Amino acid sequence: MDHLLHLARTLDELDPPCWAPPSADATHLVRRVHELRHVPLGELGPADLRTLISQQMALPYVLPLAVRLLIEEPLLDALFYEGDLLLAAVNAPASSWALLPDLGARLRTVITTLPEAAVAGLPRGGAEEIARFVARPESQH
């Protein structure tokens, strides 16, 4: 299934059940994730995608959108620092990438073209996280 065909739909529509409103004492992050579930996929920006991926929210729908951006700009600064969307994506569970083997392969190809200095300049542990993603055996994609 091509998840990019669903750009006019929301995560609440695509990833049931619909969520109830957050509790009054919910954190900002919880409220933000609830809000993002009501935004059409095509309107989610890089920071939104980074948030949803980091929270492991509807990854079969969100990862393809992130990879589409990362193919164009692998070290995109989505919210906090250069490469934050990439690090969120490579840290998504291997089981999620197993559902999207072609996208995982495309992202690995893009990563291997990055200059070593750019990868080394990622926050502490970033280069290792990227190396782990690239080195995953095919059976785990």
Phi, psi and omega in degrees: 000135178270103184293342180286351177285350185258028188296337180272353183259162181257165177296327176298327178283320187272336187234068184295162003278162174297143181274144171288159177303150179293156179293160183299331182262016180296149178290166177302317181298315179298315179297321181295316179298318177301315179300316183294335178292346180258000181268132175304141184307321182293347180258359179286129178268176180304318180294322177297315180297318179300316180298312182295319179294316180298330178267006179054047184260117174048048186303325178299338178263328187274319181302318179300325178293319179294316181298322178302318177288319184291332177297322179282321184215085187302326183258030179310134175269098184280325186204311189252321184196164179300127179091004184293325177292319178299314180294323176298316182295314183290341178269000174297148182303144178304328180296328177289318178293333178298332178281346185228055187299323180294319179293320177300318179295319179296319179293320177299319179298316179298316181300320183291346178269353181290140175298141181303323181295324180293317179293319180295335181278358178290158179306163184312127179089347183299315180298321180292320179297319178294317179298320178298318180297314182295326184275355181304136176299148181306326182295343180262000182286000000 
